Amino acid sequence: MIENFNSIFFLAIHILVLIMISFYLVRIIFAPSGIAEEFGVDRSGIYFARILGTFITPLFVIGVYIVFRDGGPAGCWIWYLTLAITSILQLGYEGSFYLKKIDASVGAKNKLLDVIVSGVFTIISITLILGLADKIYL
């Protein structure tokens, strides 16, 4: 398994990504009302939280599959690229929203921690792409 990821480092950060994604999934699946409350929307916001979960769940499931499949990340460039593009876009939005450059009149609030988490996802996803390039691009 470790040799499939070129080193324990890349396997560990791949697993770290899965842990971070699972945190959001648990909140979306088991506590969506907390998310709605956090962003200042009524219970109708639960619908949108769960819809978001339908997009995140396959990313998590495929990421787990990559860990246990023969060959690991070999040929799985699209998963890593999807993770990177999503992270970059989220970082752009989170940062712009935090700095009140866009959607300033929206009642929701984000924290600096949200921007930092998006930045960490971006750095990790780019690190995985660069470190696993010989494996993922077959």
N, C-alpha and C positions, 0 to 999 in steps of 0.2 A: 504494500500500500504506500509506504513512504517513498519507495523508488518511483512509483507512478507520478508523484508530485515533485520530483527532483530533490526534495529534502523535507525534513520534519517541519521546517519553517513554513513552506508553502502549504503543506497539509494543515498545519495549525491555523494559518490565517484563513484558509478555506473554511475550516470548522468554525472559526470566530465569526465569519460572515453568516454562517448558518445559525449560530447562536443569536446574533443580532437580529436576523430576520425572524427567528422564532419568537423573540420578545414581542415584536409587532404583531405577529400572527396570533399569539395568545391573547393579546389585548383586543384585537379585532374580533376574534371568534368568541371569547369568553367574557369580555368586559367592554363591549362597544359603547355602552352608555357612558363609561368613563371618558372615552375619546370624544364623544359628542359634547359632554360637559366641559372638558378641557378646552375645546375650541369654541365654546359659547354658542352651540346650536341646540335646538330642541331634540327630542327623541327621534324626529324624522331624519336626523343626521346619521342614525345607526345604519340606515339603508346604504348610504354612501360609504360608510366605513366598511361594511361587509362586502360591498362591490369591490372596493380597493383590495380586500382580502382575497378575492377571486383572482386577482392579478399577481399577488405576492405568493400565494400558495404554490403554484407551479414552479416558481423560482426556487422555493425552499425544497420541494420534493425532488426536483431534478438535481439540485445541489447535493442532497443526501445520496441520491443514486450515483452521482459522479464519484463520491468517496468510496463506495462499495463495489462498483463495477470493475470488471477486468479491464485494465488499461487506464483506469482512473479518468483523468481529464483529457485523454487523447482524443482529438477531434472535436472537442466540446467548445470551440471558440465562440459559438453563438451565445452560450450561457454566460461566459465571462464578458463578452462585449455588451450583452443586454444589461448585466449588472453595472458595468462601467457607464454606459450611456444613461441609465436610470439615475445612477449616483450623481453624475455631472449635472444633469437637468435638475435634480432635487436640490443639489447644492446651490445652483444658480437661483432657483426660486426661493429657497429658505433664506439665503443671504439677502436677496432683494426685498423679500417680505420683512425680514428683521430690520433692515435699514430704512424701511418705509418708502422704498423706491417704486413698488407696485402694490396694488391692493391696500393702500394705506387706510381706506375708509371701511375695510372689512373689520368686523368686530372680533375676529379671532386674534390670538396672540401666539407668537412663538418665542422661544427662549434662545439664548446664545448656545445652549446645549444642543438644540436642534440643528443649528448651523454646524457645530463641531461634529456631531454624529454624521451629518451628510458629508463633511470633509473627510472624516475617517473612512467612510464607505468608499469615497472617490479614490483616496490614496491606496486603500487596500485593493480595490478592483484593478487599478492600474498596475500595482505591484504584482498582482497575480498574473495579469496578462503578460507583463514583461518577463517574469520569472518562469512562466510555463509556456512561453512562445514556442519552444521546440516541441512541446507535447500537443498543444491545442490546435496548432496550424499544421495539419497533416495533408 
